Amino acid sequence: MTLRAVFFDIGGVVVKSPLLAIFDFEKQLGLPPSYLNVQISRQGAQGAWARFERGEMDPFSFYEVWGKELSDTVKGNKWYREYCEQKKILDAIRAIKATGRWKVIALTNNYHRPFDELLAKNPEVAKREMEFLGWNVSGGPASQDLKDMFDDFVDSSEVGSRKPEPPFYLHACEKHGLKPSEIIFLDDLGVNLKTGKELGMETIHVPIGKSEVALEKLQERLGIQLLDPSPVSKL
């Protein structure tokens, strides 16, 4: 196909990224890195920042509404703690995969059907529901970026079995020529870990809000550094 145009982003491409100004502002206020960006992201499409960028609010209205949103520190700190926990796990996955020594496989109870298939059944309702769930942006409950982090993304709705049913675990093993005894399995639910252990897997429980504890056990077992040893800001 013949190219007819070139589109450029402005902030961060043509001019200095506004994110740098946000990072500097966070430092001035003594906020931990990415705190404000987490708030912007978690407020979503109806948050003050998104509405301002769509031209739905003037600057003064934006200041007032966004100020109120940021003043909800209970919610904001909760979101930031969740972000930090998630980032640690994602960084660990990247570190494990980068070694090339272990296969990194997602084993998830999930629902995934092609976007077009759902739209065809009831276009108006499906579109509204997908926008609510964010699937119109990610393409489904699991984005392609997330899937690409793994060597395989084993999805219960595609396999036709789910955790804690043994066939689901064994499907993933057989698909990759693995024995359960060659696998270490992390999950937040004890019932899922119980099946893995009964099949012969090593297991690590990942308590909600305490992923660092699980990663300490994992890095000790694998013998590689997964956690940043430097101190971090706490809320």
N, C-alpha and C positions, 0 to 999 in steps of 0.2 A: 504493500500500500504506500502511496506517495505521501510524504509528510507535507502538511500545509500550515502548521503553526507550532510554536514552542511556548509552553506555559511555564512561568517562573513563580515560585513562592517568593515572598518579599522578606519577611523577618527570618533571619538565619541563613538566607541564601543571597539576596541582593544587598541587604543591610544587616547590621549586627543583630544577632538573635535577641528578642525580648527576654528570653529565658535567662540570659546573663544578668540582666538588670534585676530580675526576680531573685536570682541566687544572691546577688549583692545585697538586696534589700533584706533577704532572710538573715544574712550574716549581721547586718546592722541591728536587727531586732533580736538576735540571739536565737533564731529559730533553726531547727535541724534542717539539713539539705532536703529540698523537694517538698517541704511541708505545704507551701502555698500551691504548688502544682497538683499535689494530691487533692487538696480541697477543690480546686477548679475541676479536676477530672471527676471526683465523686459527686459533686453537685449536679453533674449531668446536663442534659440538653435544656432543662428548665431552670438551671442555676443562673445567677446574675451574670457571670462571665460570658456564658454562651448567649444569653439574651442580649447583652451589650454588643457582642460581636455580630449579631444578626441585625443590629440597628433598632432593636425593640425598646431600648432604654437610652436616655441621654446620660451624660457623665454624672450629673448630680444624683439622679435616681439610682444609677449603678453604685455610686459610692455608698449610698444609704443601705441598699439591699445587700450588697456584698459585705459591707461592714457587719450587718446583722448575721449573715451566714458564717462569717469568720468568728463572730463572738460566741457561737455555739461550740465552745472548746471541748465539751464532752463528746459530741459527735466527731469533731475535727480530730481530736487526739485518738479516738477509736479508729478512724479511717487511717491515720498515719501509722498506728501500731500494726494494723492489718497489712499496710503497704510494706512495712519493714520486714514482717514475717514472710510475706510472699517473695520479696526480693531475695531474701537469704536462700530460700528453696530454689528459686530460679537460677541464682548464681551457682549454687551447688550442682544443679543439673548440668549447667554449661561446663563447669570444671570437670565433672566426671566424664562427660562425653568427649571433652578435649583430649583426655589421656589416650583414648582409643583402646583402653584395656577392658572396658565393660560395655555391654549393650545397655542402653537406657530406654526402657519401655514403659509407657503409660498404660495402666490397667484401670479403666474407669467405668463406673455405672453412669450411663449418659443416654441422651436421646439425640439422634442426628438423622435428619432426613433432608434431601435436597430442597433448597429454598423454593424452587419452581413447583415442586410437587405439592407443597403445602399451600402455596398461592392458588393453585389450580382448583383445590377443593372448595375454598371459600375466600376469594381474593380480598374482600373488604375486611373481614374479621382477621384473616391470617396476616395481612399487612399491618394492621393495628397491633396485633399481639406480638409480631416480630419486632416492631419498633419499640414496644414496651420492654421486651426481653433484650434488646440490643442486637438481635440476630441480623437485622438489616445491614449492620456495619460489619460484624464479625463473620457473617456467613453461616452462623449456627452457634450452638452453645460452646463450641470450642473453636477458637480462631485458627487460621492456618499458621500464623506465627507460633502459636502454642504447640500445635502438632509438629511443626518443623524442628522443635527443640529435641524431639525424641527420635530414636531409631524406628520406633513403631508406636502407634496410638491405637490400642486395643479397646474398642468401643462396644459396650454391652448390647446396644441396639442393633449393631451390625453383626455381632456374633450370634445373638439369639440366646444368650445366657448372661448372668450377672453375678457379681460378688454378693453373697458368699458361696455361690454354687461352685463346687469343684470343677465342673467341666469348663467354666470360664477361664480359670487359672491354667488348666491343662491345655486348653486351646492355645494360649499364649506361649506356653512352654514348647509344645509340639511345633508350632509355627516357626520357632527360631532354633529348634534343635537343642533345647535346654532341659536339664533335669531340675526338678524343684529344689534339690539340694545345692544347686549351683546359683541360687537366686537369693537376694536379700530384698525383702518386700516392706515398703513403708505405707501405712494407712492410718487414718485418724479414728477408724472404728474397730473396736476389739473383735466384733463378730467376723469381720473380714480377715483380720490377722489370724484368728483362730483357725480358719480353713487353710490359710497359707501354711501355718505351722504344722497342721495335721498332714499336709501333703509333703512336708519336709523342707519348707523354705525357712530361712532365717527371717525374723520379723522385727520391725521397729515401730513402736507406737508414736504417732505424731500428735500430741495433745493440742487442742485448739489454743492458739496464742503462745505456744511453747515449742515452736519448730526448732529453735536453737538447741534445745535439749536433745532432740532426735538427731540433728545434724552432728552434734558432738559424738554421739554413738556411731553414726555412719562413718565419719571421718576416721575414727579410731579403728573401725573394722576394715576400711579400705586402705588406710595408711597414707592418705593424702589430705592436704589442707583444704577444708571446705568453708570454714568460717574466717572472717576477717578478724585478726587478732587485735586490731586497733580499737580504742574506745570509741563509742558512738554517743550522740546526744540522746537523752531519755526524756520522756514526757511524763 
